[in-house]
């Protein structure tokens, strides 16, 4: 498959298409250009404490005028930080004669992904995980930049000319280049529920089932030879894989004869993808798609957690 995202021809590691500029890293997000972060802090169901539930303070006794109160209790942190502290209003308390101690500074936030996501690196998108794939030694894939982690709640991510992913909360991507400088990529989409991830996987299966027709229509529109051939190379209880051999029609794909390989799996609330491209102008090893079931099994063994 070819896509600015799937082909890793963009900064986004959405391989499956060989984008016209393989060294350019730019995510393809439906309707917005590069994917922007959206708030997903409540995606795990946690909410901050409701200030209305904080107990009403009783009348505070007036401390002796000559004795300043002890150092103020530091403001609560975490989800309860939004609750109003009972000592916040003490109209009868005298002002201390010396400045109150400064509360300790809050801990610095943990560095997050480029779009503000705190999603962790997982085995499904880690270079060490890629090395576990049986086809990895032949291609010599090396990371092409750091992991990208995006909050994508409410957005649609275009994978290639045939399919896209909607409904995900976070999207992690790690891009690679082979020894021949062909793009590859690992991706992990996390959804609110396993049911949502399964729906996205089923939509991907349906879209890829009609990808040959969609690719040829695009070729006809662009005046390119209608030679696209899409084959489902393996389907197991773990996932499904495809290859697309075609002359790219430009835009999301490089205008070159190429083969795009796509592997997709759904595990719980996660949709896992691995893609790599072969461009005719960048010859390299030819993979044996007859072993794609073993590649699916290896990706499945990595799992979404690591």
N, C-alpha and C positions, 0 to 999 in steps of 0.2 A: 504494500500500500504506500502511497506517497502523500505526504502532507507536510506543511511547514512544521507542524508539530511532530507527526509520526516519523518523518524522514530525518528528524534531528537536523534538518537543513536549517533549522532555526535554533535559537538558544533553548527553546523548549525541546525536550527530547521526544517529541512525538514522532517516532520513526515510522516506517511503513510507507514512506514516500521519500524519494530523493529530491529534496527541494533544490531550487535553482541555485542557491548560494549555500552550500553545505557548511561553510565556515561561519555563516551569520547565525546568531543565536537569538531568535525572536519568537515568542510564543504566539500561537494562532488561537484567538478566542473569539467566538461568534459575537459579532456586533460591536466589539470594543477594541480591536487591535490586540496588543499584548495584554495577557490576563492581568487584571488588577486585583488587589486584595479586597476581600469583603469580610465583614466581621463574622467569626465562627466561634466566638468564645463560649456561647451557650449551646454549642452543638452536642456536648456530652450530657446535656440535661441539667447541669448545675446552674443555680441562680444565686445571686447575692442575697443576703438576709434582708427581709423586708423591714425597713425602718419602723413601720407601724407596729411591729411585734415587739419592739423594745419596751421593757417595763417603764412605767412612769416613775420618775424619781420622787421619793418622799421629801418632805421639807428638810432641807439640810440644816443641821445644827450649826450655829455660828461659832467658829473656832475662836479661841482667845485672841484678842486684838494684838497682843505682843508677840504671838508665835505664828510665823508664816507656816502655811501648810507644807506638808512634805512634798517632795518632787512629784509633779503630776503623773498620774498613770499614763504610760504611752498609749496613743490611740490604737485601737485594735486593728489588726491587719487581716487580709484575706477576705473571704466572702462576707464576714460580719462587719467589715470596715465601714459599710454604709449605714449601720445602725447608729442612732444618736446616743452618745455616752451620757449617762445620768448626770455626771458632774459638769456637763457643758454649760448649764445655766445655774449660777448660784448668786443671785442678786444680793443676798445678805452677807456674803463672804467679803471681808476687807481685802483690799489689794495688798500684796506683800510688799515690804519695803525694799526688797532686792529682786532682781529679775529672776523669773522662774527658770529652772534649768531647761535647756533646749532638748526636746525629745530626740532619741537616736534617729539618725537618718534611715529611711527605708532602704532595704537592699536593692542594689541595682538590678534592673530586669535582665533576664537571661537573653543573650543575643538570639534573634530569630531569623527566619528566612527572609529573602529579599522582599516579600510582600507582607511581612509581618506574621507569618505562620509559625507556630511553635511545634508543628508536627515533627516527630523524631525521624531520624534516618533509620530505615529498616533494611532487613536483608534483601527484600525484593528490589531495592533500588541502591544497593551497595556494590562497589567494585568487587569486593570479596565474594559477593554472591554471584556476580557474573562469571567469575573464574570457575565456578562449580559447573557451568554448563558444558556438556560434552563437546560442543562445537567451538568453544572459546579458544583453545590453543591454536587452531588453524588460522584464526583471524587476527590475533594479537591486538584486541581492543584495548584502548587506553582512555581514561576519563578525559572528556572534552569540557573542562570547566568544572565548577563545584556543583553539588546538589542544589536544585532549585525546589523550593517548597512554597506553594501558593494556597491561599484561602480562595476557593472558587464557588462558594455558596451562591446559588441563584444564577450561575453562568453556564454557558454551553461551550465545551472545549472541542474544537474541530480536530479530529485525528488524521483524516485524509480526505480524498475526494468522495469517499463513500459513506463515512460514518463519523459520529461525534459522540461525546459523553455529556449527559445532563444529570443534574441532581446530586453531584458530588459535593462534599464539604471541603476536602483538602485534596491537593494534587502534588505529588512528589515526582521529580524527574531527575534522572542522571543520564547525561549524554556521553557518547563515546565516538572515537574514530578508530577504524581498523588500520592495519599497517598500510593498506592501499588507500587510506583516507576516505573510506566510505562510512557513512553515519550509522549509528546504532543507538538504542536507548532503552532504558528501563523506566517504567512508570507505575505509580501506585495511586489509584483514586480511592478515597475513603468516603463512604456514604453514611447517612444517619442510621440506617438499619440494614440488616442482611437482605431484607426484601427489596429495598431500593437498589442495592448492588446487583441483585439477581435480575431485576428489571432492566438495568443498564446493560448487563451481559447479554440478555436475550435480545435486546434491541441491536446490539453489536452483531450478534449472529445473523439476524435478519438482514441488516444492512450489508454485511459481507457476502451474504448469499446472493445479493443482486449487484455486487460490485463490478462484475464484468460488464454488465449492461450500462451501469452508470459511467464507467471509465470510457467505454466506447462512445457514449453520447457526448462526453466532454471532448474526446478526440475529434469527433465530427464537427463540433462547434468551433474548434480551434484549427481545423484544416489539417489534422494530423492523421496518419494512417491508422485505421481502426483495427489495431492488432492486439488489444488487451485480452489476456487470458488469465482468469482467476481460478485457482484450484484449492480446494480444502485438502490440505496435506495430512492432517491427523485430527481425530476427535476421540477424546478419552473422558473418563469420569472427572478428570482434573480440569480439562480445558480443550481448546480448539486452536488449530493453526491453519494459516493460508499462505499462499504465494501468489503474487501478481506479476506477470511478465508483460511489459508493455512499453511503448514509446511515450514518455512523459509529455503531457500537453502544456507544460509551462504553468506559471502561477505557483501552485503548491508543489509541483514536481519539476525536477530538472528536465529540460527538453532533450532527453537522451534515452536510448534503449536501456532498460533497467529491470531488475527483479526486486520486489519488496516482500519481505517476510514478516508475518505478524503472528504472535502467540498471545492468546487471551485466556485468563482464568478468573473465576470468581471464588473467593474464600471468605465466608462470613460477610462482613460489611465492606469488604475491599474488592476492587477490580484491579487485577495485576496484568500488565502488558509488557511484552518484550518485542522489539522490532529491530530489524537491520536491513540495509539496502545493499544492492550490488549494482554499480553503474558500469556500463560497458566501457566508458572512457577511463575507468579506474579498475582495471582487471585485478582480480584476486582469487582466492580459493573458491571453488564451487561447492556449496554445501549439498549434502545428500538429504533431500527432504523425506526420504524413506525412514529417516531416523528422528523425524520431528516429534513422534510420541515420547521419545526419551528426553527431548528438550523440554517438552511440556512437564514431564514428571520432575525434571530437575528444577524448573521454575517453581512448581508446586511445592517441592521440598523446602525451598527457601522460605516460603510463607510470607505473610505480611508483617510478621513480628520478628525482631532480631536485635 
